[in-house]
């Protein structure tokens, strides 16, 4: 059964800075804390804590009897509902600011949909406020509403306010949802949705339900599945009646091409009951390597700082020139208290550069040499031909090529009906694979 939610994903698209990834287990993380009384009165405090632990920061804040606590800003994102004694989960980046206000005034804070602070003003009771912050941020396919801050009264402020800018849809483009939500369905049901709508699907037979697949990947083990429409999407409920143990998963979509000069990916995660979210984001490298992880050296970690609660989705734009084949990652603590990480499939923006020499045989045969990767990337990856992954061999960080028979100098393939198969022997060169 399908249900359309009232409302839409706010398109919280982060431009994520790249940080060198580091291993998580038992890492000590630098925590940068600022007590902000006003622009000219900020008190910094630095400390460290173990990655994945929880820590309250109220005991480390500076004190001033003329001010009282307002709210937290975590890695640039406003969190308006966190109490002063909130216990923060320690992640790879921890830049936290405590915003205070004069005890005899109210604050009015203006923020973007992704939580970015746009403006803060302090006023006496009954005074009016006019937004004087940054230019309203642009959002792909959206525009600022006629009443950017809603119907809130800013002519006479008598309480603290944290306001989020309102956007409305600015495109007539629609996208196709194909779905199956019942056992033994034949063809997919096809429906059209507007950009940025949120859809809810409910499995038709909960007792036999296993999980949902989103574009072919397991995305959730809950019978009710919610997701946003930013592109064409295929969703299928899988049924068997067998007992399926839920596992943490994270999936990522293809580049949505929303911003020039950037690649933009939507990711969505699922955590079973009694599992704790530690961190999420994307991991990437400037070079076309497959299946990078946070444990690989010299890869870039793009930590997420806000996700859409109803769907567990987050949207991130990354620099097109410096990001190849990114993967979404999810760090969690399991029911036994152990930290672990899962990844989405790689999203291939480019394939490995290669030199191809065509051979004059009955079938189209090529020989492929793999350029030597940078030696400081200690990982193994699978080359591609015409975007098709060739299983059975790998290219090591020093540029050597290995297959089932050991190291080889080059790899020969035969193209049959558009599919490339490794062939065992050609021109007295040892190659790998049996074409199966």
Secondary structure, DSSP 8 states (H G I E B T S, - for coil): -EEEEEEE----EEE---EE----TT-EEEEEEEEEEETTEEEEEEEEEETT-EEE-GGGS---TTEEEEEEEETTEEETT--TT-EEE--S-EEEEEEEEETTSEEEEEE-TT-BEEEEEEE-TT------SS----BTTEEE-SSTTTT---SS--S-EEEE--EEE----EEEEEEE-STT--S-EEEEEETTEEEEEE-S-GGGEEEEEETTEEEE-SSEEEEEESS-EEEEEEE-SS------EEEE------STTEEEEEEEEE--TT-EEEEEEEEEESS--SS--TTSTT-EEEE----BTTTTEEEEEEEGGG-EEEEEEEEEE-TTS-EEEEE-----SS---EEEEEEESSSEEEEEEE----TT----B--EETTEE-TTEEE-TTS-EEETTEEES-EEEEEETTEEEE-SEETTEE------
